[in-house]
């Protein structure tokens, strides 16, 4: 956890001196083992200045201090007490680690390469984002509703996105496919004992940060307005959503030998996509012939993937939740693109941070000889 101090709170306490956040409409489960601490002082003021999507504050959750916007203070106990099912398939990542690409691969493998449905039904509907609701602050949700005032259908779509995944998924038919960026310690308590399958994906932090920087400028639930160097410092200092990054990855790495967990590196998947397809297929209990493997590989080719509206969150543009003047939701998907963003000084700072953290683990990113 960062050394920053803050004010401790009970699991359901509102943020100090802040507008009331929309709360869940049921009594939250007990969460005595989820210590929480509000971010305060000058760091909070900088965050509220640079991220326009959050209007109340930020909270650190668990003994590792995972960083979230204020709404998670009331929602997190529900997420950890959500009931996983044996037929579930979860894709778990730190954001921008190849999540969407892997979701599409997993869904198609599990659904016998049903390309027609994959092209016609948005991925967000086939593979819901478990905790997206936590980023819909009461004030920004009102703004999205006002933006869509001429359409009750679009307003309902906004309200659905602002509805917690633990509600929407509780009565969803099996098999469920669930995307999350929560670390293992904040995932449903029964997940690994439920029989569910979990694919955890890791990606080197420089490429993650560049991609997440663009995502935070693109989507107004975050609404980042600063430059990349400022953004990197938030990321490195655990002042950004779902950080600490290294704790997140280490939790996945520690569970890599669990029989229901498949741990993969995005860099390896992109370097040899056919091998990645075969590995994921085996984990899901599926077999493909050469023709099927080639069709799936072509569907997942980054050029084709970027042109596929079903995976590009097109609805978020239409609803005014994503900006059309920023880079697309699906960007380049390349390995090593960070080199276009880091100054020599920032690269040296990042390299030192990475080296210090890799010294604490036996996890190693692949193909890092030319720099990670």
C-alpha positions as a printed Julia matrix, in Angstrom:
372×3 Matrix{Float64}:
   0.0     0.0     0.0
   1.07    3.57   -0.58
   2.3     5.4     2.46
  -0.45    7.97    2.1
  -2.57    8.41    5.17
  -6.33    8.57    5.23
  -9.33    8.24    7.49
 -10.45    4.72    8.45
 -14.11    3.89    8.16
 -16.55    1.12    8.73
 -17.58   -0.92    5.73
 -20.66    1.2     5.05
 -19.7     4.66    6.23
 -20.25    7.54    3.77
 -17.33    9.66    2.63
 -16.56   12.53    5.02
 -17.99   15.93    4.13
 -19.18   14.67    0.77
 -22.46   14.5    -1.15
 -24.29   11.31   -0.42
 -23.43    8.58   -2.86
 -26.21    6.43   -4.27
 -26.3     3.37   -2.03
 -27.44   -0.16   -2.63
 -31.06   -0.85   -1.81
 -30.47   -3.71    0.55
 -28.47   -4.28    3.68
 -24.85   -4.93    2.79
 -23.32   -8.15    4.07
 -20.94   -7.91    6.96
 -17.41   -7.18    5.81
 -15.32   -6.9     8.94
 -12.37   -8.37    7.02
 -12.53   -5.57    4.43
 -10.78   -2.64    6.09
 -11.39    0.63    4.28
  -9.64    3.98    4.39
 -10.61    7.2     2.64
  -8.04    9.12    0.63
  -7.77   12.63    2.05
  -5.87   15.89    1.79
  -3.88   17.18   -1.16
  -3.79   13.83   -3.06
  -7.59   13.76   -3.01
  -7.82   17.31   -4.33
  -5.48   16.46   -7.21
  -7.46   13.34   -8.05
 -10.78   15.18   -8.09
  -9.2    17.83  -10.31
  -7.72   15.38  -12.83
 -10.52   12.77  -12.94
 -13.84   14.47  -13.61
 -15.94   11.3   -13.41
 -15.63   10.93   -9.63
 -17.18   13.75   -7.58
 -16.99   12.47   -3.98
 -13.69   10.78   -3.23
 -11.69    7.59   -3.23
 -11.33    4.7    -0.85
  -8.69    2.03   -0.25
 -10.11   -1.43    0.42
  -8.53   -4.49    2.07
  -5.2    -4.72    3.84
  -3.5    -4.26    0.46
  -5.2    -0.93   -0.08
  -6.87   -1.5    -3.44
  -7.94    1.88   -4.77
 -11.52    2.62   -5.87
 -13.99    5.5    -6.29
 -16.34    6.2    -3.41
 -19.25    4.01   -4.5
 -17.24    0.88   -3.78
 -17.38    1.62   -0.05
 -20.95    0.33   -0.09
 -20.8    -2.06   -3.03
 -17.66   -4.07   -2.31
 -19.17   -6.28    0.42
 -21.78   -7.42   -2.12
 -19.16   -8.27   -4.72
 -17.15  -10.45   -2.34
 -20.32  -12.22   -1.17
 -21.64  -12.86   -4.68
 -22.16  -16.57   -5.36
 -20.12  -18.03   -8.18
 -21.47  -21.1    -9.97
 -19.69  -24.21  -11.27
 -20.68  -23.28  -14.83
 -19.24  -19.75  -14.63
 -16.28  -18.6   -16.69
 -14.44  -15.53  -15.4
 -11.82  -13.42  -17.15
  -9.79  -11.58  -14.51
  -7.23   -8.91  -15.38
  -5.76   -5.64  -14.35
  -7.36   -3.23  -16.87
  -5.98   -3.0   -20.41
  -4.16   -6.31  -20.25
  -5.85   -7.75  -23.32
  -9.16   -8.25  -21.52
 -11.59   -7.68  -24.39
  -9.58   -9.76  -26.85
  -9.41  -12.63  -24.37
 -13.12  -12.37  -23.55
 -14.0   -12.78  -27.21
 -11.68  -15.75  -27.55
 -13.1   -17.4   -24.43
 -16.74  -16.78  -25.36
 -16.34  -18.16  -28.87
 -14.47  -21.25  -27.68
 -17.07  -21.95  -25.0
 -19.92  -21.41  -27.47
 -18.63  -23.62  -30.28
 -17.5   -20.72  -32.49
 -20.93  -19.1   -32.77
 -19.66  -16.23  -34.92
 -23.17  -15.1   -35.87
 -24.07  -14.34  -32.25
 -20.62  -12.91  -31.58
 -21.08  -10.41  -34.41
 -24.68   -9.49  -33.61
 -24.74   -9.35  -29.79
 -22.4    -6.87  -28.06
 -19.66   -8.48  -26.01
 -20.75   -6.42  -23.0
 -24.08   -8.29  -23.09
 -22.53  -11.72  -23.61
 -19.75  -11.16  -21.08
 -20.87   -8.52  -18.51
 -18.45   -6.32  -16.57
 -18.95   -7.33  -12.93
 -18.1    -4.05  -11.13
 -18.66   -1.36  -13.8
 -21.47    0.16  -11.72
 -18.98    1.34   -9.11
 -17.72    3.96  -11.55
 -21.16    5.48  -12.12
 -21.16    8.31   -9.61
 -24.61    9.64   -8.81
 -23.82   12.99  -10.45
 -22.33   11.6   -13.66
 -25.19    9.11  -13.94
 -27.64   12.03  -13.85
 -25.63   13.73  -16.58
 -25.74   10.62  -18.76
 -29.5    10.39  -18.22
 -29.93   14.04  -19.18
 -27.81   13.49  -22.29
 -30.23   10.73  -23.34
 -33.41   12.51  -22.28
 -35.03   11.95  -25.67
 -34.91    8.16  -25.46
 -36.29    6.01  -22.66
 -34.46    3.04  -24.19
 -31.11    4.79  -23.93
 -31.86    6.03  -20.44
 -32.64    2.48  -19.38
 -29.32    1.37  -20.86
 -27.57    3.94  -18.65
 -29.47    2.72  -15.6
 -28.57   -0.88  -16.41
 -24.88    0.03  -16.52
 -25.22    1.8   -13.18
 -26.84   -1.31  -11.66
 -24.37   -3.51   -9.77
 -23.28   -6.68  -11.5
 -24.05   -8.7    -8.38
 -27.73   -7.85   -8.96
 -27.84   -8.25  -12.72
 -25.97  -11.56  -12.66
 -27.62  -13.14   -9.63
 -30.57  -14.4   -11.67
 -28.82  -14.66  -15.04
 -29.09  -18.07  -16.7
 -26.12  -20.39  -16.75
 -23.55  -20.55  -18.12
 -22.47  -17.05  -17.12
 -19.43  -15.3   -18.58
 -18.1   -12.58  -16.3
 -15.39   -9.97  -16.8
 -13.75   -8.35  -13.8
 -10.71   -6.3   -12.87
 -11.02   -7.11   -9.18
  -8.02   -8.86   -7.58
  -8.57  -12.34   -6.19
  -8.94  -11.13   -2.59
 -11.95   -9.03   -3.64
 -13.57  -11.64   -5.86
 -16.45  -13.82   -4.62
 -15.29  -15.8    -1.63
 -16.5   -19.08   -3.08
 -15.03  -18.55   -6.56
 -12.14  -21.0    -6.51
 -14.15  -23.63   -4.65
 -17.25  -23.27   -6.82
 -15.98  -25.18   -9.84
 -15.93  -22.03  -11.96
 -13.14  -21.54  -14.49
 -10.93  -18.45  -14.17
  -8.58  -17.07  -16.82
  -6.14  -14.52  -15.39
  -4.24  -12.34  -17.84
  -1.12  -10.26  -17.08
   0.61   -7.62  -19.2
   3.72   -5.54  -18.62
   2.97   -2.32  -16.72
   4.28    0.15  -19.28
   1.94   -1.03  -22.03
  -0.88   -1.34  -19.49
  -0.4     2.26  -18.38
  -0.32    3.67  -21.91
  -3.5     1.84  -22.87
  -5.25    2.7   -19.59
  -4.22    6.36  -19.97
  -6.12    6.52  -23.25
  -9.05    4.61  -21.77
  -9.3     7.06  -18.88
  -9.42    9.97  -21.32
 -11.96    8.17  -23.49
 -14.56    7.16  -20.91
 -16.32    9.86  -18.91
 -16.91    7.69  -15.85
 -13.2     8.36  -15.33
 -12.79   11.56  -17.33
  -9.04   11.97  -17.0
  -7.86   15.38  -18.21
  -4.11   15.36  -17.53
  -1.0    14.32  -19.44
   0.68   10.91  -19.55
   3.49   11.65  -17.11
   1.0    12.78  -14.46
  -1.07    9.7   -15.17
   1.93    7.4   -14.83
   2.69    8.85  -11.41
  -0.86    8.13  -10.24
  -0.48    4.58  -11.54
   2.97    3.99  -10.04
   1.99    5.45   -6.66
  -1.18    3.34   -6.32
  -3.5     6.3    -6.76
  -5.56    4.81   -9.54
  -8.42    2.35   -9.92
  -7.62   -1.27   -9.11
  -4.04   -0.48   -8.01
  -1.71   -1.62   -6.49
  -0.83   -3.16   -9.85
   1.86   -5.45   -8.42
  -0.35   -6.81   -5.65
  -3.03   -7.54   -8.26
  -0.62   -9.51  -10.46
   0.99  -11.31   -7.55
  -2.43  -12.56   -6.39
  -2.99  -14.03   -9.84
   0.52  -15.48  -10.02
   0.18  -17.17   -6.64
  -2.91  -19.03   -7.9
  -1.45  -20.09  -11.25
  -1.22  -23.77  -10.24
  -4.85  -23.98   -9.11
  -6.62  -26.5   -11.36
  -9.45  -24.05  -12.13
  -7.15  -21.1   -12.92
  -5.34  -20.46  -16.2
  -2.66  -17.76  -15.86
  -1.43  -16.27  -19.14
   0.69  -13.37  -20.33
  -0.79  -11.11  -22.99
   2.61  -10.85  -24.68
   2.75  -14.62  -25.2
  -0.82  -14.73  -26.48
  -0.12  -12.04  -29.08
   3.2   -13.57  -30.11
   1.66  -16.99  -30.81
  -2.1   -16.63  -31.04
  -2.72  -20.18  -32.38
  -0.9   -21.63  -29.37
  -2.92  -19.37  -27.06
  -6.16  -20.5   -28.68
  -5.21  -24.14  -28.16
  -4.21  -23.53  -24.54
  -7.46  -21.74  -23.68
  -9.5   -24.33  -25.58
  -7.87  -27.15  -23.61
  -8.59  -25.33  -20.34
 -12.24  -24.97  -21.35
 -12.49  -28.6   -22.43
 -12.83  -27.79  -26.13
 -11.08  -29.1   -29.24
 -10.67  -27.32  -32.57
  -9.58  -28.63  -35.94
  -7.12  -26.65  -38.03
  -9.84  -24.88  -40.02
 -11.71  -23.8   -36.88
  -8.51  -22.58  -35.27
  -7.7   -20.52  -38.37
 -11.19  -18.98  -38.45
 -10.96  -17.96  -34.81
  -7.47  -16.57  -35.32
  -8.7   -14.49  -38.26
 -11.64  -13.2   -36.19
  -9.22  -12.18  -33.43
  -6.67  -10.58  -35.75
  -6.23   -7.06  -34.38
  -7.08   -5.4   -37.72
 -10.38   -7.29  -37.91
 -10.98   -6.92  -34.19
 -10.78   -3.13  -34.34
 -13.43   -3.11  -37.08
 -15.85   -5.28  -35.1
 -18.57   -3.08  -33.54
 -19.69   -5.89  -31.21
 -16.45   -5.67  -29.21
 -15.86   -1.92  -29.43
 -18.46   -0.79  -26.87
 -20.29    1.21  -29.54
 -23.25    1.75  -27.22
 -21.08    3.78  -24.86
 -20.39    6.29  -27.62
 -24.07    6.56  -28.47
 -24.95    7.1   -24.8
 -22.39    9.87  -24.39
 -20.35    7.81  -21.91
 -17.32    7.61  -24.23
 -15.87   10.5   -26.22
 -15.63   10.27  -29.99
 -12.69   12.69  -30.09
 -10.37   10.26  -28.26
  -8.68    7.07  -29.43
 -10.95    4.07  -29.94
 -11.82    1.54  -27.23
  -9.86   -1.12  -29.12
  -6.5     0.48  -29.87
  -3.43   -1.18  -31.39
  -3.05   -4.14  -29.06
   0.68   -3.99  -29.67
   3.53   -5.07  -27.43
   6.11   -2.36  -26.71
   4.0     0.62  -27.76
   4.95    2.3   -24.49
   8.22    3.46  -26.09
   6.33    6.25  -27.85
   5.16    7.75  -24.54
   8.0     7.58  -22.03
  10.67   10.25  -21.89
  14.14    8.92  -21.0
  13.69   10.26  -17.47
  10.27    8.69  -17.02
  11.51    5.42  -18.5
  14.37    5.32  -15.99
  11.93    5.99  -13.15
   9.59    3.26  -14.4
  12.41    0.77  -14.88
  13.6     1.26  -11.32
  10.05    0.77  -10.01
   9.61   -2.38  -12.09
  12.97   -3.81  -11.02
  12.22   -3.17   -7.35
   8.92   -5.02   -7.6
  10.18   -7.9    -9.74
  12.82   -8.49   -7.07
   9.97   -9.46   -4.73
   8.51  -12.17   -6.98
   9.57  -15.01   -9.26
   7.09  -13.83  -11.9
   8.76  -12.56  -15.07
   7.24  -10.93  -18.12
   8.14  -12.67  -21.39
  10.35  -11.08  -24.05
  11.71   -8.31  -21.87
  15.31   -8.36  -23.09
  14.75   -5.15  -25.04
  13.03   -3.49  -22.12
   9.68   -3.79  -20.38
